[in-house]
Amino acid sequence: MVRRKPDIPVGTRFKLSKLGEARNPRLERGAEGTIVGGSRYKSSLRVVIDGRKTPLSMHRDYIEPITPNAV
């Protein structure tokens, strides 16, 4: 199995988009997590949701990168 290198850097924090919340009802609203790698599919990324131990593949349209607040 070949994993593609993600164009969003590994370690980037994200939150679920509105579409992601609608398509993943088992995840709590506003769930956040970290990108941990690429997926074998170009349209997906491997992510770990906060409070969970195992990574899962999630479509890129389901996540929004969190930008750190400038102080």
mmCIF file as Biopython writes it, N, C-alpha, C and O atoms, coordinates in Angstrom:
data_model
#
loop_
_atom_site.group_PDB
_atom_site.id
_atom_site.type_symbol
_atom_site.label_atom_id
_atom_site.label_alt_id
_atom_site.label_comp_id
_atom_site.label_asym_id
_atom_site.label_entity_id
_atom_site.label_seq_id
_atom_site.pdbx_PDB_ins_code
_atom_site.Cartn_x
_atom_site.Cartn_y
_atom_site.Cartn_z
_atom_site.occupancy
_atom_site.B_iso_or_equiv
_atom_site.auth_seq_id
_atom_site.auth_asym_id
_atom_site.pdbx_PDB_model_num
ATOM 1   N N  . MET A ? 1  ? 0.850   -1.168 0.000  1.0 0.0 1  A 1 
ATOM 2   C CA . MET A ? 1  ? 0.000   0.000  0.000  1.0 0.0 1  A 1 
ATOM 3   C C  . MET A ? 1  ? 0.899   1.234  0.000  1.0 0.0 1  A 1 
ATOM 4   O O  . MET A ? 1  ? 1.787   1.360  0.843  1.0 0.0 1  A 1 
ATOM 5   N N  . VAL A ? 2  ? 0.670   2.132  -0.935 1.0 0.0 2  A 1 
ATOM 6   C CA . VAL A ? 2  ? 1.469   3.342  -1.067 1.0 0.0 2  A 1 
ATOM 7   C C  . VAL A ? 2  ? 0.689   4.508  -0.487 1.0 0.0 2  A 1 
ATOM 8   O O  . VAL A ? 2  ? -0.452  4.758  -0.876 1.0 0.0 2  A 1 
ATOM 9   N N  . ARG A ? 3  ? 1.313   5.224  0.451  1.0 0.0 3  A 1 
ATOM 10  C CA . ARG A ? 3  ? 0.698   6.420  1.029  1.0 0.0 3  A 1 
ATOM 11  C C  . ARG A ? 3  ? 1.208   7.644  0.283  1.0 0.0 3  A 1 
ATOM 12  O O  . ARG A ? 3  ? 2.411   7.782  0.061  1.0 0.0 3  A 1 
ATOM 13  N N  . ARG A ? 4  ? 0.311   8.520  -0.100 1.0 0.0 4  A 1 
ATOM 14  C CA . ARG A ? 4  ? 0.693   9.752  -0.783 1.0 0.0 4  A 1 
ATOM 15  C C  . ARG A ? 4  ? 1.128   10.786 0.246  1.0 0.0 4  A 1 
ATOM 16  O O  . ARG A ? 4  ? 0.602   10.829 1.358  1.0 0.0 4  A 1 
ATOM 17  N N  . LYS A ? 5  ? 2.088   11.613 -0.131 1.0 0.0 5  A 1 
ATOM 18  C CA . LYS A ? 5  ? 2.531   12.691 0.737  1.0 0.0 5  A 1 
ATOM 19  C C  . LYS A ? 5  ? 1.451   13.769 0.735  1.0 0.0 5  A 1 
ATOM 20  O O  . LYS A ? 5  ? 1.061   14.245 -0.331 1.0 0.0 5  A 1 
ATOM 21  N N  . PRO A ? 6  ? 0.963   14.161 1.914  1.0 0.0 6  A 1 
ATOM 22  C CA . PRO A ? 6  ? -0.102  15.160 1.949  1.0 0.0 6  A 1 
ATOM 23  C C  . PRO A ? 6  ? 0.414   16.543 1.571  1.0 0.0 6  A 1 
ATOM 24  O O  . PRO A ? 6  ? 1.551   16.891 1.890  1.0 0.0 6  A 1 
ATOM 25  N N  . ASP A ? 7  ? -0.424  17.343 0.885  1.0 0.0 7  A 1 
ATOM 26  C CA . ASP A ? 7  ? -0.025  18.713 0.571  1.0 0.0 7  A 1 
ATOM 27  C C  . ASP A ? 7  ? -0.264  19.638 1.758  1.0 0.0 7  A 1 
ATOM 28  O O  . ASP A ? 7  ? 0.274   20.744 1.795  1.0 0.0 7  A 1 
ATOM 29  N N  . ILE A ? 8  ? -1.056  19.205 2.718  1.0 0.0 8  A 1 
ATOM 30  C CA . ILE A ? 8  ? -1.192  19.905 3.995  1.0 0.0 8  A 1 
ATOM 31  C C  . ILE A ? 8  ? -0.177  19.239 4.931  1.0 0.0 8  A 1 
ATOM 32  O O  . ILE A ? 8  ? -0.208  18.018 5.084  1.0 0.0 8  A 1 
ATOM 33  N N  . PRO A ? 9  ? 0.709   19.995 5.552  1.0 0.0 9  A 1 
ATOM 34  C CA . PRO A ? 9  ? 1.785   19.369 6.336  1.0 0.0 9  A 1 
ATOM 35  C C  . PRO A ? 9  ? 1.287   18.495 7.484  1.0 0.0 9  A 1 
ATOM 36  O O  . PRO A ? 9  ? 0.282   18.793 8.130  1.0 0.0 9  A 1 
ATOM 37  N N  . VAL A ? 10 ? 2.017   17.413 7.716  1.0 0.0 10 A 1 
ATOM 38  C CA . VAL A ? 10 ? 1.750   16.549 8.865  1.0 0.0 10 A 1 
ATOM 39  C C  . VAL A ? 10 ? 1.923   17.397 10.119 1.0 0.0 10 A 1 
ATOM 40  O O  . VAL A ? 10 ? 2.848   18.204 10.209 1.0 0.0 10 A 1 
ATOM 41  N N  . GLY A ? 11 ? 1.041   17.214 11.072 1.0 0.0 11 A 1 
ATOM 42  C CA . GLY A ? 11 ? 1.089   17.980 12.312 1.0 0.0 11 A 1 
ATOM 43  C C  . GLY A ? 11 ? 0.147   19.171 12.319 1.0 0.0 11 A 1 
ATOM 44  O O  . GLY A ? 11 ? -0.026  19.824 13.349 1.0 0.0 11 A 1 
ATOM 45  N N  . THR A ? 12 ? -0.465  19.458 11.168 1.0 0.0 12 A 1 
ATOM 46  C CA . THR A ? 12 ? -1.402  20.575 11.086 1.0 0.0 12 A 1 
ATOM 47  C C  . THR A ? 12 ? -2.658  20.254 11.890 1.0 0.0 12 A 1 
ATOM 48  O O  . THR A ? 12 ? -3.226  19.169 11.763 1.0 0.0 12 A 1 
ATOM 49  N N  . ARG A ? 13 ? -3.085  21.200 12.715 1.0 0.0 13 A 1 
ATOM 50  C CA . ARG A ? 13 ? -4.326  21.040 13.464 1.0 0.0 13 A 1 
ATOM 51  C C  . ARG A ? 13 ? -5.500  21.393 12.554 1.0 0.0 13 A 1 
ATOM 52  O O  . ARG A ? 13 ? -5.375  22.252 11.682 1.0 0.0 13 A 1 
ATOM 53  N N  . PHE A ? 14 ? -6.628  20.739 12.754 1.0 0.0 14 A 1 
ATOM 54  C CA . PHE A ? 14 ? -7.819  20.988 11.939 1.0 0.0 14 A 1 
ATOM 55  C C  . PHE A ? 14 ? -9.070  20.850 12.784 1.0 0.0 14 A 1 
ATOM 56  O O  . PHE A ? 14 ? -9.045  20.324 13.896 1.0 0.0 14 A 1 
ATOM 57  N N  . LYS A ? 15 ? -10.173 21.344 12.217 1.0 0.0 15 A 1 
ATOM 58  C CA . LYS A ? 15 ? -11.501 21.105 12.789 1.0 0.0 15 A 1 
ATOM 59  C C  . LYS A ? 15 ? -12.379 20.574 11.672 1.0 0.0 15 A 1 
ATOM 60  O O  . LYS A ? 15 ? -12.074 20.750 10.493 1.0 0.0 15 A 1 
ATOM 61  N N  . LEU A ? 16 ? -13.455 19.931 12.044 1.0 0.0 16 A 1 
ATOM 62  C CA . LEU A ? 16 ? -14.388 19.431 11.033 1.0 0.0 16 A 1 
ATOM 63  C C  . LEU A ? 16 ? -15.096 20.603 10.370 1.0 0.0 16 A 1 
ATOM 64  O O  . LEU A ? 16 ? -15.494 21.557 11.038 1.0 0.0 16 A 1 
ATOM 65  N N  . SER A ? 17 ? -15.251 20.526 9.056  1.0 0.0 17 A 1 
ATOM 66  C CA . SER A ? 17 ? -16.034 21.519 8.326  1.0 0.0 17 A 1 
ATOM 67  C C  . SER A ? 17 ? -17.514 21.209 8.550  1.0 0.0 17 A 1 
ATOM 68  O O  . SER A ? 17 ? -17.861 20.173 9.118  1.0 0.0 17 A 1 
ATOM 69  N N  . LYS A ? 18 ? -18.370 22.102 8.105  1.0 0.0 18 A 1 
ATOM 70  C CA . LYS A ? 18 ? -19.822 21.859 8.209  1.0 0.0 18 A 1 
ATOM 71  C C  . LYS A ? 18 ? -20.203 20.577 7.470  1.0 0.0 18 A 1 
ATOM 72  O O  . LYS A ? 18 ? -21.025 19.797 7.952  1.0 0.0 18 A 1 
ATOM 73  N N  . LEU A ? 19 ? -19.604 20.363 6.298  1.0 0.0 19 A 1 
ATOM 74  C CA . LEU A ? 19 ? -19.856 19.143 5.538  1.0 0.0 19 A 1 
ATOM 75  C C  . LEU A ? 19 ? -19.360 17.925 6.319  1.0 0.0 19 A 1 
ATOM 76  O O  . LEU A ? 19 ? -20.033 16.894 6.360  1.0 0.0 19 A 1 
ATOM 77  N N  . GLY A ? 20 ? -18.187 18.043 6.936  1.0 0.0 20 A 1 
ATOM 78  C CA . GLY A ? 20 ? -17.627 16.950 7.735  1.0 0.0 20 A 1 
ATOM 79  C C  . GLY A ? 20 ? -18.518 16.583 8.909  1.0 0.0 20 A 1 
ATOM 80  O O  . GLY A ? 20 ? -18.689 15.406 9.225  1.0 0.0 20 A 1 
ATOM 81  N N  . GLU A ? 21 ? -19.085 17.598 9.557  1.0 0.0 21 A 1 
ATOM 82  C CA . GLU A ? 21 ? -20.003 17.336 10.669 1.0 0.0 21 A 1 
ATOM 83  C C  . GLU A ? 21 ? -21.255 16.618 10.183 1.0 0.0 21 A 1 
ATOM 84  O O  . GLU A ? 21 ? -21.760 15.716 10.851 1.0 0.0 21 A 1 
ATOM 85  N N  . ALA A ? 22 ? -21.758 17.025 9.009  1.0 0.0 22 A 1 
ATOM 86  C CA . ALA A ? 22 ? -22.967 16.402 8.466  1.0 0.0 22 A 1 
ATOM 87  C C  . ALA A ? 22 ? -22.717 14.956 8.037  1.0 0.0 22 A 1 
ATOM 88  O O  . ALA A ? 22 ? -23.589 14.103 8.201  1.0 0.0 22 A 1 
ATOM 89  N N  . ARG A ? 23 ? -21.546 14.679 7.495  1.0 0.0 23 A 1 
ATOM 90  C CA . ARG A ? 23 ? -21.246 13.349 6.970  1.0 0.0 23 A 1 
ATOM 91  C C  . ARG A ? 23 ? -20.691 12.385 8.017  1.0 0.0 23 A 1 
ATOM 92  O O  . ARG A ? 23 ? -20.613 11.181 7.772  1.0 0.0 23 A 1 
ATOM 93  N N  . ASN A ? 24 ? -20.308 12.905 9.178  1.0 0.0 24 A 1 
ATOM 94  C CA . ASN A ? 24 ? -19.743 12.073 10.249 1.0 0.0 24 A 1 
ATOM 95  C C  . ASN A ? 24 ? -20.507 12.324 11.550 1.0 0.0 24 A 1 
ATOM 96  O O  . ASN A ? 24 ? -19.954 12.909 12.482 1.0 0.0 24 A 1 
ATOM 97  N N  . PRO A ? 25 ? -21.759 11.895 11.627 1.0 0.0 25 A 1 
ATOM 98  C CA . PRO A ? 25 ? -22.574 12.205 12.802 1.0 0.0 25 A 1 
ATOM 99  C C  . PRO A ? 25 ? -22.073 11.576 14.098 1.0 0.0 25 A 1 
ATOM 100 O O  . PRO A ? 25 ? -22.460 12.025 15.177 1.0 0.0 25 A 1 
ATOM 101 N N  . ARG A ? 26 ? -21.231 10.558 14.028 1.0 0.0 26 A 1 
ATOM 102 C CA . ARG A ? 26 ? -20.716 9.937  15.253 1.0 0.0 26 A 1 
ATOM 103 C C  . ARG A ? 26 ? -19.653 10.793 15.941 1.0 0.0 26 A 1 
ATOM 104 O O  . ARG A ? 26 ? -19.398 10.639 17.135 1.0 0.0 26 A 1 
ATOM 105 N N  . LEU A ? 27 ? -19.039 11.690 15.180 1.0 0.0 27 A 1 
ATOM 106 C CA . LEU A ? 27 ? -18.059 12.590 15.766 1.0 0.0 27 A 1 
ATOM 107 C C  . LEU A ? 27 ? -18.787 13.796 16.335 1.0 0.0 27 A 1 
ATOM 108 O O  . LEU A ? 27 ? -19.764 14.271 15.755 1.0 0.0 27 A 1 
ATOM 109 N N  . GLU A ? 28 ? -18.307 14.294 17.477 1.0 0.0 28 A 1 
ATOM 110 C CA . GLU A ? 28 ? -18.986 15.442 18.079 1.0 0.0 28 A 1 
ATOM 111 C C  . GLU A ? 28 ? -18.812 16.693 17.222 1.0 0.0 28 A 1 
ATOM 112 O O  . GLU A ? 28 ? -17.817 16.845 16.514 1.0 0.0 28 A 1 
ATOM 113 N N  . ARG A ? 29 ? -19.782 17.569 17.298 1.0 0.0 29 A 1 
ATOM 114 C CA . ARG A ? 29 ? -19.719 18.825 16.544 1.0 0.0 29 A 1 
ATOM 115 C C  . ARG A ? 29 ? -18.508 19.623 16.998 1.0 0.0 29 A 1 
ATOM 116 O O  . ARG A ? 29 ? -18.211 19.702 18.191 1.0 0.0 29 A 1 
ATOM 117 N N  . GLY A ? 30 ? -17.818 20.209 16.042 1.0 0.0 30 A 1 
ATOM 118 C CA . GLY A ? 30 ? -16.641 21.001 16.367 1.0 0.0 30 A 1 
ATOM 119 C C  . GLY A ? 30 ? -15.415 20.175 16.704 1.0 0.0 30 A 1 
ATOM 120 O O  . GLY A ? 30 ? -14.443 20.700 17.247 1.0 0.0 30 A 1 
ATOM 121 N N  . ALA A ? 31 ? -15.452 18.876 16.385 1.0 0.0 31 A 1 
ATOM 122 C CA . ALA A ? 31 ? -14.313 18.008 16.694 1.0 0.0 31 A 1 
ATOM 123 C C  . ALA A ? 31 ? -13.046 18.542 16.028 1.0 0.0 31 A 1 
ATOM 124 O O  . ALA A ? 31 ? -13.080 19.049 14.907 1.0 0.0 31 A 1 
ATOM 125 N N  . GLU A ? 32 ? -11.933 18.415 16.742 1.0 0.0 32 A 1 
ATOM 126 C CA . GLU A ? 32 ? -10.639 18.850 16.228 1.0 0.0 32 A 1 
ATOM 127 C C  . GLU A ? 32 ? -9.676  17.681 16.269 1.0 0.0 32 A 1 
ATOM 128 O O  . GLU A ? 32 ? -9.917  16.684 16.950 1.0 0.0 32 A 1 
ATOM 129 N N  . GLY A ? 33 ? -8.580  17.813 15.532 1.0 0.0 33 A 1 
ATOM 130 C CA . GLY A ? 33 ? -7.585  16.755 15.501 1.0 0.0 33 A 1 
ATOM 131 C C  . GLY A ? 33 ? -6.318  17.210 14.818 1.0 0.0 33 A 1 
ATOM 132 O O  . GLY A ? 33 ? -6.097  18.403 14.612 1.0 0.0 33 A 1 
ATOM 133 N N  . THR A ? 34 ? -5.480  16.233 14.464 1.0 0.0 34 A 1 
ATOM 134 C CA . THR A ? 34 ? -4.175  16.483 13.863 1.0 0.0 34 A 1 
ATOM 135 C C  . THR A ? 34 ? -4.004  15.603 12.637 1.0 0.0 34 A 1 
ATOM 136 O O  . THR A ? 34 ? -4.380  14.431 12.648 1.0 0.0 34 A 1 
ATOM 137 N N  . ILE A ? 35 ? -3.437  16.169 11.579 1.0 0.0 35 A 1 
ATOM 138 C CA . ILE A ? 35 ? -3.119  15.391 10.386 1.0 0.0 35 A 1 
ATOM 139 C C  . ILE A ? 35 ? -1.855  14.599 10.667 1.0 0.0 35 A 1 
ATOM 140 O O  . ILE A ? 35 ? -0.849  15.160 11.100 1.0 0.0 35 A 1 
ATOM 141 N N  . VAL A ? 36 ? -1.905  13.287 10.421 1.0 0.0 36 A 1 
ATOM 142 C CA . VAL A ? 36 ? -0.753  12.430 10.715 1.0 0.0 36 A 1 
ATOM 143 C C  . VAL A ? 36 ? -0.131  11.807 9.470  1.0 0.0 36 A 1 
ATOM 144 O O  . VAL A ? 36 ? 0.891   11.128 9.567  1.0 0.0 36 A 1 
ATOM 145 N N  . GLY A ? 37 ? -0.727  12.026 8.308  1.0 0.0 37 A 1 
ATOM 146 C CA . GLY A ? 37 ? -0.134  11.478 7.087  1.0 0.0 37 A 1 
ATOM 147 C C  . GLY A ? 37 ? -1.069  11.520 5.907  1.0 0.0 37 A 1 
ATOM 148 O O  . GLY A ? 37 ? -2.208  11.978 5.995  1.0 0.0 37 A 1 
ATOM 149 N N  . GLY A ? 38 ? -0.554  11.029 4.802  1.0 0.0 38 A 1 
ATOM 150 C CA . GLY A ? 38 ? -1.344  10.942 3.589  1.0 0.0 38 A 1 
ATOM 151 C C  . GLY A ? 38 ? -2.094  9.627  3.538  1.0 0.0 38 A 1 
ATOM 152 O O  . GLY A ? 38 ? -1.826  8.709  4.313  1.0 0.0 38 A 1 
ATOM 153 N N  . SER A ? 39 ? -3.009  9.553  2.641  1.0 0.0 39 A 1 
ATOM 154 C CA . SER A ? 39 ? -3.791  8.349  2.420  1.0 0.0 39 A 1 
ATOM 155 C C  . SER A ? 39 ? -3.393  7.757  1.077  1.0 0.0 39 A 1 
ATOM 156 O O  . SER A ? 39 ? -2.670  8.390  0.308  1.0 0.0 39 A 1 
ATOM 157 N N  . ARG A ? 40 ? -3.851  6.569  0.797  1.0 0.0 40 A 1 
ATOM 158 C CA . ARG A ? 40 ? -3.553  6.015  -0.515 1.0 0.0 40 A 1 
ATOM 159 C C  . ARG A ? 40 ? -4.387  6.676  -1.598 1.0 0.0 40 A 1 
ATOM 160 O O  . ARG A ? 40 ? -4.117  6.502  -2.787 1.0 0.0 40 A 1 
ATOM 161 N N  . TYR A ? 41 ? -5.404  7.436  -1.194 1.0 0.0 41 A 1 
ATOM 162 C CA . TYR A ? 41 ? -6.241  8.165  -2.127 1.0 0.0 41 A 1 
ATOM 163 C C  . TYR A ? 41 ? -5.889  9.649  -2.078 1.0 0.0 41 A 1 
ATOM 164 O O  . TYR A ? 41 ? -5.676  10.214 -1.006 1.0 0.0 41 A 1 
ATOM 165 N N  . LYS A ? 42 ? -5.832  10.263 -3.241 1.0 0.0 42 A 1 
ATOM 166 C CA . LYS A ? 42 ? -5.442  11.668 -3.336 1.0 0.0 42 A 1 
ATOM 167 C C  . LYS A ? 42 ? -6.414  12.593 -2.589 1.0 0.0 42 A 1 
ATOM 168 O O  . LYS A ? 42 ? -6.014  13.655 -2.114 1.0 0.0 42 A 1 
ATOM 169 N N  . SER A ? 43 ? -7.653  12.204 -2.488 1.0 0.0 43 A 1 
ATOM 170 C CA . SER A ? 43 ? -8.678  13.059 -1.892 1.0 0.0 43 A 1 
ATOM 171 C C  . SER A ? 43 ? -8.803  12.911 -0.373 1.0 0.0 43 A 1 
ATOM 172 O O  . SER A ? 43 ? -9.641  13.575 0.238  1.0 0.0 43 A 1 
ATOM 173 N N  . SER A ? 44 ? -7.985  12.054 0.248  1.0 0.0 44 A 1 
ATOM 174 C CA . SER A ? 44 ? -8.103  11.796 1.681  1.0 0.0 44 A 1 
ATOM 175 C C  . SER A ? 44 ? -6.791  12.025 2.410  1.0 0.0 44 A 1 
ATOM 176 O O  . SER A ? 44 ? -5.715  12.031 1.812  1.0 0.0 44 A 1 
ATOM 177 N N  . LEU A ? 45 ? -6.908  12.214 3.728  1.0 0.0 45 A 1 
ATOM 178 C CA . LEU A ? 45 ? -5.762  12.355 4.620  1.0 0.0 45 A 1 
ATOM 179 C C  . LEU A ? 45 ? -5.957  11.424 5.806  1.0 0.0 45 A 1 
ATOM 180 O O  . LEU A ? 45 ? -7.087  11.068 6.140  1.0 0.0 45 A 1 
ATOM 181 N N  . ARG A ? 46 ? -4.855  11.028 6.447  1.0 0.0 46 A 1 
ATOM 182 C CA . ARG A ? 46 ? -4.928  10.253 7.688  1.0 0.0 46 A 1 
ATOM 183 C C  . ARG A ? 46 ? -4.902  11.252 8.834  1.0 0.0 46 A 1 
ATOM 184 O O  . ARG A ? 46 ? -4.019  12.106 8.909  1.0 0.0 46 A 1 
ATOM 185 N N  . VAL A ? 47 ? -5.878  11.134 9.725  1.0 0.0 47 A 1 
ATOM 186 C CA . VAL A ? 47 ? -6.024  12.085 10.825 1.0 0.0 47 A 1 
ATOM 187 C C  . VAL A ? 47 ? -6.269  11.345 12.136 1.0 0.0 47 A 1 
ATOM 188 O O  . VAL A ? 47 ? -6.739  10.207 12.146 1.0 0.0 47 A 1 
ATOM 189 N N  . VAL A ? 48 ? -5.945  12.008 13.232 1.0 0.0 48 A 1 
ATOM 190 C CA . VAL A ? 48 ? -6.307  11.513 14.559 1.0 0.0 48 A 1 
ATOM 191 C C  . VAL A ? 48 ? -7.163  12.585 15.207 1.0 0.0 48 A 1 
ATOM 192 O O  . VAL A ? 48 ? -6.735  13.729 15.359 1.0 0.0 48 A 1 
ATOM 193 N N  . ILE A ? 49 ? -8.371  12.208 15.586 1.0 0.0 49 A 1 
ATOM 194 C CA . ILE A ? 49 ? -9.291  13.113 16.266 1.0 0.0 49 A 1 
ATOM 195 C C  . ILE A ? 49 ? -8.890  13.169 17.736 1.0 0.0 49 A 1 
ATOM 196 O O  . ILE A ? 49 ? -8.573  12.139 18.331 1.0 0.0 49 A 1 
ATOM 197 N N  . ASP A ? 50 ? -8.902  14.366 18.327 1.0 0.0 50 A 1 
ATOM 198 C CA . ASP A ? 50 ? -8.559  14.517 19.742 1.0 0.0 50 A 1 
ATOM 199 C C  . ASP A ? 50 ? -9.387  13.561 20.594 1.0 0.0 50 A 1 
ATOM 200 O O  . ASP A ? 50 ? -10.597 13.438 20.407 1.0 0.0 50 A 1 
ATOM 201 N N  . GLY A ? 51 ? -8.724  12.888 21.527 1.0 0.0 51 A 1 
ATOM 202 C CA . GLY A ? 51 ? -9.394  11.951 22.419 1.0 0.0 51 A 1 
ATOM 203 C C  . GLY A ? 51 ? -9.478  10.540 21.877 1.0 0.0 51 A 1 
ATOM 204 O O  . GLY A ? 51 ? -9.972  9.647  22.565 1.0 0.0 51 A 1 
ATOM 205 N N  . ARG A ? 52 ? -9.007  10.316 20.659 1.0 0.0 52 A 1 
ATOM 206 C CA . ARG A ? 52 ? -9.009  8.973  20.065 1.0 0.0 52 A 1 
ATOM 207 C C  . ARG A ? 52 ? -7.586  8.501  19.878 1.0 0.0 52 A 1 
ATOM 208 O O  . ARG A ? 52 ? -6.663  9.313  19.805 1.0 0.0 52 A 1 
ATOM 209 N N  . LYS A ? 53 ? -7.400  7.196  19.800 1.0 0.0 53 A 1 
ATOM 210 C CA . LYS A ? 53 ? -6.058  6.628  19.689 1.0 0.0 53 A 1 
ATOM 211 C C  . LYS A ? 53 ? -5.672  6.240  18.271 1.0 0.0 53 A 1 
ATOM 212 O O  . LYS A ? 53 ? -4.498  6.302  17.907 1.0 0.0 53 A 1 
ATOM 213 N N  . THR A ? 54 ? -6.642  5.845  17.478 1.0 0.0 54 A 1 
ATOM 214 C CA . THR A ? 54 ? -6.323  5.320  16.152 1.0 0.0 54 A 1 
ATOM 215 C C  . THR A ? 54 ? -6.611  6.336  15.057 1.0 0.0 54 A 1 
ATOM 216 O O  . THR A ? 54 ? -7.610  7.053  15.116 1.0 0.0 54 A 1 
ATOM 217 N N  . PRO A ? 55 ? -5.729  6.397  14.051 1.0 0.0 55 A 1 
ATOM 218 C CA . PRO A ? 55 ? -5.974  7.318  12.939 1.0 0.0 55 A 1 
ATOM 219 C C  . PRO A ? 55 ? -7.073  6.780  12.025 1.0 0.0 55 A 1 
ATOM 220 O O  . PRO A ? 55 ? -7.344  5.579  11.997 1.0 0.0 55 A 1 
ATOM 221 N N  . LEU A ? 56 ? -7.696  7.685  11.282 1.0 0.0 56 A 1 
ATOM 222 C CA . LEU A ? 56 ? -8.687  7.292  10.296 1.0 0.0 56 A 1 
ATOM 223 C C  . LEU A ? 56 ? -8.481  8.129  9.048  1.0 0.0 56 A 1 
ATOM 224 O O  . LEU A ? 56 ? -7.881  9.202  9.102  1.0 0.0 56 A 1 
ATOM 225 N N  . SER A ? 57 ? -8.973  7.641  7.938  1.0 0.0 57 A 1 
ATOM 226 C CA . SER A ? 57 ? -8.889  8.383  6.680  1.0 0.0 57 A 1 
ATOM 227 C C  . SER A ? 57 ? -10.104 9.275  6.574  1.0 0.0 57 A 1 
ATOM 228 O O  . SER A ? 57 ? -11.230 8.845  6.827  1.0 0.0 57 A 1 
ATOM 229 N N  . MET A ? 58 ? -9.869  10.526 6.195  1.0 0.0 58 A 1 
ATOM 230 C CA . MET A ? 58 ? -10.962 11.477 6.078  1.0 0.0 58 A 1 
ATOM 231 C C  . MET A ? 58 ? -10.789 12.286 4.797  1.0 0.0 58 A 1 
ATOM 232 O O  . MET A ? 58 ? -9.683  12.708 4.460  1.0 0.0 58 A 1 
ATOM 233 N N  . HIS A ? 59 ? -11.888 12.494 4.095  1.0 0.0 59 A 1 
ATOM 234 C CA . HIS A ? 59 ? -11.861 13.275 2.861  1.0 0.0 59 A 1 
ATOM 235 C C  . HIS A ? 59 ? -11.443 14.708 3.167  1.0 0.0 59 A 1 
ATOM 236 O O  . HIS A ? 59 ? -11.831 15.265 4.193  1.0 0.0 59 A 1 
ATOM 237 N N  . ARG A ? 60 ? -10.654 15.302 2.281  1.0 0.0 60 A 1 
ATOM 238 C CA . ARG A ? 60 ? -10.142 16.661 2.474  1.0 0.0 60 A 1 
ATOM 239 C C  . ARG A ? 60 ? -11.246 17.695 2.643  1.0 0.0 60 A 1 
ATOM 240 O O  . ARG A ? 60 ? -11.053 18.691 3.341  1.0 0.0 60 A 1 
ATOM 241 N N  . ASP A ? 61 ? -12.394 17.480 2.021  1.0 0.0 61 A 1 
ATOM 242 C CA . ASP A ? 61 ? -13.500 18.442 2.130  1.0 0.0 61 A 1 
ATOM 243 C C  . ASP A ? 61 ? -14.138 18.436 3.518  1.0 0.0 61 A 1 
ATOM 244 O O  . ASP A ? 61 ? -14.906 19.339 3.848  1.0 0.0 61 A 1 
ATOM 245 N N  . TYR A ? 62 ? -13.828 17.436 4.327  1.0 0.0 62 A 1 
ATOM 246 C CA . TYR A ? 62 ? -14.431 17.314 5.649  1.0 0.0 62 A 1 
ATOM 247 C C  . TYR A ? 62 ? -13.631 18.043 6.729  1.0 0.0 62 A 1 
ATOM 248 O O  . TYR A ? 62 ? -14.066 18.108 7.878  1.0 0.0 62 A 1 
ATOM 249 N N  . ILE A ? 63 ? -12.470 18.591 6.373  1.0 0.0 63 A 1 
ATOM 250 C CA . ILE A ? 63 ? -11.649 19.259 7.383  1.0 0.0 63 A 1 
ATOM 251 C C  . ILE A ? 63 ? -11.307 20.681 6.958  1.0 0.0 63 A 1 
ATOM 252 O O  . ILE A ? 63 ? -11.286 21.004 5.770  1.0 0.0 63 A 1 
ATOM 253 N N  . GLU A ? 64 ? -11.039 21.526 7.956  1.0 0.0 64 A 1 
ATOM 254 C CA . GLU A ? 64 ? -10.582 22.895 7.752  1.0 0.0 64 A 1 
ATOM 255 C C  . GLU A ? 64 ? -9.371  23.104 8.643  1.0 0.0 64 A 1 
ATOM 256 O O  . GLU A ? 64 ? -9.480  22.948 9.859  1.0 0.0 64 A 1 
ATOM 257 N N  . PRO A ? 65 ? -8.216  23.454 8.078  1.0 0.0 65 A 1 
ATOM 258 C CA . PRO A ? 65 ? -7.041  23.716 8.927  1.0 0.0 65 A 1 
ATOM 259 C C  . PRO A ? 65 ? -7.337  24.862 9.901  1.0 0.0 65 A 1 
ATOM 260 O O  . PRO A ? 65 ? -8.025  25.825 9.562  1.0 0.0 65 A 1 
ATOM 261 N N  . ILE A ? 66 ? -6.807  24.732 11.100 1.0 0.0 66 A 1 
ATOM 262 C CA . ILE A ? 66 ? -6.953  25.786 12.113 1.0 0.0 66 A 1 
ATOM 263 C C  . ILE A ? 66 ? -5.710  26.656 12.015 1.0 0.0 66 A 1 
ATOM 264 O O  . ILE A ? 66 ? -4.586  26.164 12.116 1.0 0.0 66 A 1 
ATOM 265 N N  . THR A ? 67 ? -5.916  27.933 11.819 1.0 0.0 67 A 1 
ATOM 266 C CA . THR A ? 67 ? -4.787  28.854 11.781 1.0 0.0 67 A 1 
ATOM 267 C C  . THR A ? 67 ? -4.583  29.433 13.168 1.0 0.0 67 A 1 
ATOM 268 O O  . THR A ? 67 ? -5.542  29.854 13.814 1.0 0.0 67 A 1 
ATOM 269 N N  . PRO A ? 68 ? -3.334  29.457 13.633 1.0 0.0 68 A 1 
ATOM 270 C CA . PRO A ? 68 ? -3.084  30.010 14.964 1.0 0.0 68 A 1 
ATOM 271 C C  . PRO A ? 68 ? -3.439  31.499 14.993 1.0 0.0 68 A 1 
ATOM 272 O O  . PRO A ? 68 ? -3.212  32.222 14.023 1.0 0.0 68 A 1 
ATOM 273 N N  . ASN A ? 69 ? -3.993  31.939 16.110 1.0 0.0 69 A 1 
ATOM 274 C CA . ASN A ? 69 ? -4.354  33.355 16.256 1.0 0.0 69 A 1 
ATOM 275 C C  . ASN A ? 69 ? -3.090  34.196 16.389 1.0 0.0 69 A 1 
ATOM 276 O O  . ASN A ? 69 ? -2.219  33.896 17.205 1.0 0.0 69 A 1 
ATOM 277 N N  . ALA A ? 70 ? -3.000  35.223 15.606 1.0 0.0 70 A 1 
ATOM 278 C CA . ALA A ? 70 ? -1.870  36.140 15.714 1.0 0.0 70 A 1 
ATOM 279 C C  . ALA A ? 70 ? -2.056  37.021 16.936 1.0 0.0 70 A 1 
ATOM 280 O O  . ALA A ? 70 ? -3.142  37.551 17.173 1.0 0.0 70 A 1 
ATOM 281 N N  . VAL A ? 71 ? -0.993  37.172 17.706 1.0 0.0 71 A 1 
ATOM 282 C CA . VAL A ? 71 ? -1.066  37.996 18.929 1.0 0.0 71 A 1 
ATOM 283 C C  . VAL A ? 71 ? -0.356  39.293 18.700 1.0 0.0 71 A 1 
ATOM 284 O O  . VAL A ? 71 ? -0.297  40.132 19.599 1.0 0.0 71 A 1 
#
